Amino acid sequence: MNIEQAIDDLRQGLFEIDCPTMELRQRKDNGEVCHGSGYIKQGSDGRLTYKLYVAFAINSGPMRQLETFTKVRPGKLFEDEDYYDLTATAIDGTTWTASRFFPSFDSDVDGKTKISYGPLDTLRADLPNNNRNHYQRLHFFEELDLPLHLMSETERNGSKFYTLDRCEFIVGDLNFEVRKRDGSGDTIMEVTSKTPIAESFHLRAQEALQFLTGKTVMWRARVEVTPEAYFLVLTSPFRKAPKTTLKHPLASGTLEFRQHAWRLFGLFLTYVIGQTHGTQWNPVAYHLHNARESTANSIDAGAVGVSVALEAVASLAATTPADNVLARIESFKKHMHDYLSDHAEFFDFTGRLDGALGSWSKKSPNDTLYALAERGFIRKDYIKSWGDLRHRHVHPTLADLQPPSAATYQVVLNNTYRVEVLLYQLIFHLVGYKGPYTDYGAEGFPISNYPLAVA
């Protein structure tokens, strides 16, 4: 199989493979099985789809398929055994697999399954492996705004010239090369290492790239090599807002962006790799994602999203009180619980008091923000902007509900920009970044240095 051709076909929406042999198998014991031939291709929306023309089937038919879908209940998830897996062999002998999806079926008048079809989120091809190194390549199918430092020699009409189209840098044991050429429609990230690369590296690198660019970018093709495996994974487009307005932590186009962006990327990547287990979102990246997507809607929706994200990330930056303080809090909570329990007239208040006192051992977001401000990790004068923004949208008073106007929305935007700065400063603190950043809360969006000077 020509890997490069398959990736380029996917990028252009032209991916299609004929499969003389296909098998659809339900994960449960004695589950449904369908064999036949068919194809896998992209639909008009870019999503991967398959169609299987069933030659013979086991435990299949409308009643069997209805049995699975009658399990649908509000608030209840499907069991793993209810899902289906697809294995397809292409004409060139490559075996493609897709896992954990629900197919659709068509049957004839006799109730025999004749066709199975449906969308696929991911598609994987395992290839012959003679490698001994550790390597990953991610294709994002977008020309991302990134700092590039190196040129490649190209030729056009017999003349040679140089194009700024790549950069190289190192993060720990990982050697990176990032390539983007204008007009290519793609940004490629290659990583090599002498040691094993983290199993969920492709997700963590994606999260770090989203942080750096302020965009919801998702890889669409991935090549991975280990001493044990060599495979290609293709994905359907991920649902995301078409245009968001969350800004870069370092404004692109500035000298500081070119000089420090990849160091910031590396620190964030190291943090999310170290703080995340399995294939879940990293909490910081997750809250950033939600804030970013919210900015694609109204100004008010963006303000709510950014405010909530700041509160969530502040909880991650909160420190634990000293042991002696925790001991006193626990002693006080027990004393109050026992006191109310011994008085019948107050007994029904015991549960409510336990809940109210349960948060005493944790710092509130406001306490955390002001404590960090005193140490020069965030701007103290921006904390009020977060309070004003949050209360206006989450707990509004009549005075907050002013008719929409350019003046009122300018205030909301100014506060939103300052909260974005606080959000990035919290992240700088968590990942250990020291260096320049863009202060969107100040006029002209100047470059400032982090940590801040403490008065």
C-alpha positions in Angstrom: 0.0 0.0 0.0 1.2 3.5 -0.8 0.7 5.3 2.5 1.4 8.8 1.2 -1.2 8.3 -1.6 -3.8 7.1 0.9 -3.2 10.1 3.2 -3.3 12.5 0.3 -6.5 10.9 -1.1 -8.1 11.4 2.4 -7.1 15.0 2.5 -8.6 15.7 -0.9 -11.8 13.7 -0.1 -11.0 11.0 -2.7 -10.2 8.0 -0.4 -11.8 4.8 -1.7 -10.7 1.2 -1.6 -12.4 -1.9 -3.0 -12.5 -4.9 -0.7 -13.0 -8.4 -2.1 -13.3 -9.7 1.4 -15.1 -8.0 4.3 -16.3 -9.3 7.7 -18.7 -7.5 10.1 -18.8 -9.1 13.5 -20.7 -8.2 16.6 -18.6 -8.3 19.8 -21.0 -10.5 21.8 -20.8 -14.3 22.1 -22.9 -15.8 19.3 -23.3 -12.3 17.9 -24.2 -11.3 14.4 -21.6 -12.0 11.6 -21.8 -10.9 8.0 -19.3 -11.9 5.2 -19.1 -10.6 1.7 -17.4 -7.9 -0.5 -17.7 -4.2 -0.7 -15.8 -0.9 -0.4 -14.7 1.8 2.0 -14.8 5.4 0.8 -15.4 9.0 1.8 -18.8 10.6 1.6 -19.5 14.1 0.3 -19.0 15.4 3.9 -15.5 13.8 4.1 -16.6 11.1 6.5 -15.4 7.6 6.0 -18.2 5.1 5.2 -18.4 1.5 4.2 -20.8 -0.8 2.3 -20.8 -4.6 2.6 -22.7 -6.7 0.2 -23.5 -9.7 2.3 -22.9 -13.1 0.7 -23.7 -15.1 3.9 -24.5 -14.3 7.4 -24.7 -15.9 10.9 -27.2 -15.0 13.6 -28.4 -12.1 11.3 -31.7 -10.7 10.4 -34.2 -7.9 11.2 -35.3 -9.4 14.5 -31.7 -9.9 15.7 -30.8 -6.3 14.8 -34.0 -5.0 16.4 -33.0 -6.7 19.6 -29.9 -4.6 19.9 -31.5 -1.3 19.3 -34.4 -2.0 21.6 -31.8 -1.6 24.4 -31.8 2.1 23.8 -33.0 3.8 27.0 -32.6 7.4 28.1 -29.5 7.7 30.3 -28.3 4.1 29.5 -25.2 3.3 27.5 -24.7 0.4 25.2 -22.6 -2.5 26.5 -19.3 -3.2 24.8 -20.7 -6.5 23.4 -23.4 -4.6 21.5 -20.9 -2.9 19.2 -19.5 -4.2 15.9 -16.1 -4.5 14.4 -15.2 -4.5 10.7 -12.3 -6.3 9.0 -11.7 -5.6 5.3 -9.0 -6.8 2.9 -8.2 -4.5 0.0 -7.2 -5.6 -3.5 -3.6 -5.0 -2.7 -3.8 -7.3 0.3 -3.8 -4.6 3.0 -6.1 -5.4 5.9 -8.1 -2.5 7.3 -10.0 -2.6 10.6 -12.6 -0.4 12.3 -13.9 -0.9 15.8 -16.8 -0.1 18.1 -19.5 1.2 15.8 -23.1 0.6 15.0 -23.9 -0.5 11.4 -27.2 -0.2 9.4 -28.7 -3.1 7.5 -31.0 -3.8 4.6 -32.8 -7.1 4.2 -34.8 -8.8 1.4 -38.4 -9.8 1.6 -37.4 -13.1 3.2 -35.6 -11.3 6.1 -32.1 -12.2 4.9 -29.5 -9.5 5.5 -28.3 -8.3 2.1 -26.4 -5.1 2.7 -24.6 -3.5 5.7 -23.4 0.1 5.6 -22.6 3.1 7.8 -20.1 5.7 8.9 -16.7 4.9 10.4 -14.9 7.3 12.9 -11.5 5.7 12.4 -9.9 3.2 10.1 -6.6 1.4 10.7 -4.2 -0.5 8.4 -1.5 -2.8 10.0 1.5 -3.1 7.8 4.6 -5.4 7.6 7.1 -4.2 10.2 10.9 -4.4 9.8 11.6 -1.4 12.0 13.4 -1.0 15.3 12.9 2.7 16.0 10.1 4.7 17.5 8.3 7.1 15.2 5.0 9.0 14.8 3.7 11.3 12.0 0.6 13.3 12.4 -1.3 15.1 9.5 -3.7 17.9 10.5 -5.1 18.8 7.0 -4.8 22.5 7.9 -2.2 25.1 7.2 -1.6 26.2 10.8 -0.1 29.5 11.8 3.2 28.2 13.3 6.8 29.6 13.7 9.0 28.0 11.0 12.8 28.4 11.1 14.2 26.3 8.3 14.1 26.3 4.5 13.8 23.6 1.9 15.2 23.7 -1.6 12.5 23.5 -4.3 12.6 23.7 -8.0 10.1 25.4 -10.4 10.4 25.8 -14.1 14.1 24.8 -14.0 15.0 27.3 -11.3 15.9 26.5 -7.7 14.8 28.5 -4.8 14.3 28.2 -1.0 11.0 28.1 0.9 10.5 28.6 4.6 8.5 25.5 5.4 9.7 23.6 8.4 11.3 23.7 11.9 13.1 21.3 14.2 13.2 21.2 17.9 13.7 18.8 20.8 11.4 18.1 23.8 13.0 15.7 26.3 13.8 12.5 24.3 11.5 13.5 21.4 12.9 15.0 18.2 10.4 17.0 16.3 10.1 18.2 12.8 7.1 20.3 11.8 6.4 21.0 8.1 3.9 23.4 6.5 4.1 24.7 3.0 1.7 27.3 1.7 -0.9 25.8 -0.6 -0.3 22.2 0.6 -3.5 22.1 2.8 -1.6 20.2 5.5 0.6 20.6 8.6 2.7 17.6 9.4 4.3 16.8 12.7 7.0 14.1 12.8 8.4 12.7 16.0 11.3 10.3 16.5 12.8 8.9 19.7 15.3 6.3 20.8 12.9 5.4 23.6 9.2 4.4 23.5 6.8 7.2 22.8 3.9 7.6 25.2 0.9 5.5 24.0 -1.4 8.5 23.9 1.2 10.9 22.5 -0.9 11.7 19.4 -3.7 13.1 21.7 -1.3 15.0 23.9 0.5 16.5 20.9 -2.9 17.5 19.5 -3.8 19.2 22.8 -0.4 21.1 22.9 -0.9 22.3 19.4 -4.4 23.5 20.2 -3.0 25.4 23.2 -0.3 27.0 21.1 -2.5 28.0 18.1 -5.7 28.8 20.0 -7.6 26.6 17.5 -9.5 23.3 17.6 -7.1 21.3 15.4 -7.5 17.5 15.1 -5.1 15.1 13.4 -6.7 13.2 10.5 -4.0 10.8 9.6 -1.4 9.1 11.8 1.6 6.9 11.0 3.1 5.1 13.9 6.1 2.8 14.1 7.4 0.8 17.1 9.6 -2.3 17.2 6.3 -4.3 17.6 4.0 -2.5 15.1 3.7 -0.4 12.0 0.3 1.0 11.2 -1.7 3.9 9.6 -4.8 5.4 11.2 -7.2 7.6 9.2 -10.1 9.5 10.8 -13.3 11.2 9.8 -13.6 14.9 10.3 -14.2 15.9 13.9 -17.2 18.0 14.7 -16.0 21.5 15.7 -17.0 25.2 15.4 -16.0 26.6 12.0 -14.6 29.8 13.5 -13.5 30.5 17.1 -11.9 33.7 18.6 -9.8 32.5 21.5 -6.4 34.0 21.0 -2.9 32.6 21.1 -1.0 32.8 24.4 1.7 34.4 22.3 0.3 36.5 19.4 1.5 35.1 16.1 3.5 37.3 13.9 5.5 38.7 16.8 9.2 38.1 17.2 8.5 36.5 20.6 6.2 34.0 19.0 9.0 32.9 16.7 11.5 32.7 19.5 9.5 31.1 22.3 6.5 29.3 20.9 8.0 25.9 20.6 9.5 26.1 24.1 6.0 26.9 25.4 4.6 24.0 23.3 7.2 21.6 24.8 6.4 22.6 28.4 2.7 22.2 27.8 3.2 18.8 26.1 5.4 17.6 28.9 2.8 18.7 31.5 -0.2 16.9 29.7 1.8 13.7 29.1 2.8 13.6 32.8 -0.6 14.5 34.2 -2.9 12.4 32.0 -3.6 8.6 31.9 -5.0 6.6 29.1 -6.9 8.2 26.2 -8.9 10.7 28.1 -8.7 14.5 27.7 -6.2 16.2 29.9 -8.3 18.4 32.2 -6.5 21.7 31.3 -6.8 20.9 27.6 -10.5 19.9 28.0 -11.4 23.2 29.7 -9.5 25.2 27.1 -11.3 23.3 24.4 -14.7 24.1 25.8 -13.8 27.8 26.2 -12.5 27.9 22.7 -15.6 26.3 21.1 -17.9 28.7 23.1 -16.3 31.7 21.5 -17.6 30.7 18.1 -21.1 31.7 19.2 -22.3 35.0 20.7 -20.1 37.3 22.7 -22.0 36.3 25.8 -21.5 32.6 25.2 -17.8 33.1 24.8 -17.7 35.1 28.1 -19.5 32.3 29.9 -17.1 29.6 28.4 -13.9 31.5 29.3 -15.2 32.3 32.8 -16.1 28.7 33.6 -12.7 27.5 32.2 -10.8 29.9 34.4 -12.7 28.7 37.5 -11.9 25.0 36.6 -8.2 25.6 35.9 -7.9 27.6 39.1 -9.1 24.6 41.0 -6.2 22.6 39.4 -3.7 25.3 40.5 -5.0 25.4 44.1 -2.7 24.3 46.8 -3.6 22.0 49.7 -3.7 23.6 53.2 -1.0 22.5 55.7 -1.6 19.3 57.6 -2.2 21.2 60.9 -4.8 23.4 59.2 -6.6 20.3 57.7 -6.5 18.6 61.1 -8.2 21.6 62.7 -10.9 21.8 60.0 -11.6 18.1 60.4 -11.8 18.5 64.2 -14.2 21.4 63.8 -16.4 19.5 61.3 -16.7 16.5 63.6 -17.5 18.8 66.6 -20.3 20.5 64.7 -21.7 17.2 63.4 -21.7 15.6 66.8 -23.3 18.7 68.4 -26.2 18.8 66.0 -26.7 15.0 66.1 -27.1 15.3 69.9 -29.9 17.9 69.6 -33.1 16.5 68.2 -34.4 20.0 67.2 -31.4 20.4 64.9 -30.9 16.9 63.7 -32.3 17.5 60.2 -29.7 20.2 59.7 -26.8 17.8 60.1 -26.5 16.7 56.5 -26.8 20.3 55.2 -24.0 21.5 57.6 -21.8 18.6 56.6 -22.2 19.6 53.0 -21.5 23.2 53.7 -18.4 22.4 55.7 -17.2 19.8 53.2 -15.5 22.5 51.0 -13.5 24.1 53.9 -10.5 22.0 53.2 -10.4 23.2 49.6 -9.6 26.8 48.5 -12.2 28.7 46.6 -11.2 29.8 43.1 -11.2 33.4 44.4 -8.8 32.5 47.2 -6.5 30.7 44.8 -6.4 33.6 42.3 -5.6 36.2 44.9 -2.9 33.9 46.5 -1.3 33.4 43.1 -1.5 37.1 42.4 0.4 37.9 45.6 3.2 35.7 44.3 3.3 37.3 40.8 1.8 34.4 38.9 -1.3 36.2 37.7 -2.5 39.9 37.3 -4.3 40.9 40.4 -6.2 43.8 38.8 -7.7 41.3 36.2 -9.3 39.2 38.9 -12.1 41.7 39.3 -12.8 41.4 35.5 -13.4 37.7 36.0 -15.8 38.4 39.0 -17.7 41.0 37.0 -17.9 38.7 33.9 -19.0 35.6 35.9 -21.6 37.3 38.0 -23.1 39.2 35.0 -23.7 35.9 33.1 -24.2 33.3 35.8 -25.8 35.3 38.6 -27.1 38.4 36.9 -28.9 41.2 38.8 -31.3 43.6 37.1 -28.5 46.1 36.7 -26.5 43.6 34.7 -29.3 43.0 32.2 -28.7 46.2 30.2 -30.0 46.4 26.6 -27.4 45.2 24.1 -25.3 48.1 22.7 -21.8 48.7 21.4 -20.8 50.2 24.8 -22.0 47.3 27.0 -20.5 44.7 24.7 -17.2 46.5 24.6 -17.1 46.1 28.4 -17.9 42.4 28.1 -15.1 42.0 25.5 -12.6 43.9 27.5 -13.3 41.7 30.5 -13.3 38.5 28.4 -9.8 39.4 27.1 -8.5 39.9 30.6 -10.0 36.6 31.7 -8.2 34.9 28.8 -5.0 36.4 30.0 -5.6 35.1 33.5 -6.4 31.6 32.0 -3.1 31.5 30.2 -1.2 32.8 33.2 -2.6 30.0 35.3 -1.5 27.5 32.6 2.0 29.1 32.5 2.2 28.6 36.3 1.1 24.9 36.0 3.5 24.0 33.2 6.4 26.1 34.6 6.8 28.6 31.7 8.9 31.7 32.1 9.1 34.1 29.3 7.1 36.6 27.1 3.3 36.4 26.6 0.7 38.7 25.0 -1.4 40.8 27.4 -4.7 41.1 25.6 -6.2 43.0 28.5 -4.0 46.0 27.9 -4.4 48.5 25.0 -2.4 47.6 22.0 -1.9 43.9 23.2 1.6 44.5 24.4 4.2 41.8 25.1 4.8 41.3 28.8 7.0 38.9 30.8 6.0 36.0 33.0 6.1 35.6 36.0 5.0 39.1 36.8 7.0 41.6 39.0 5.7 41.6 42.5 5.3 45.1 44.1 
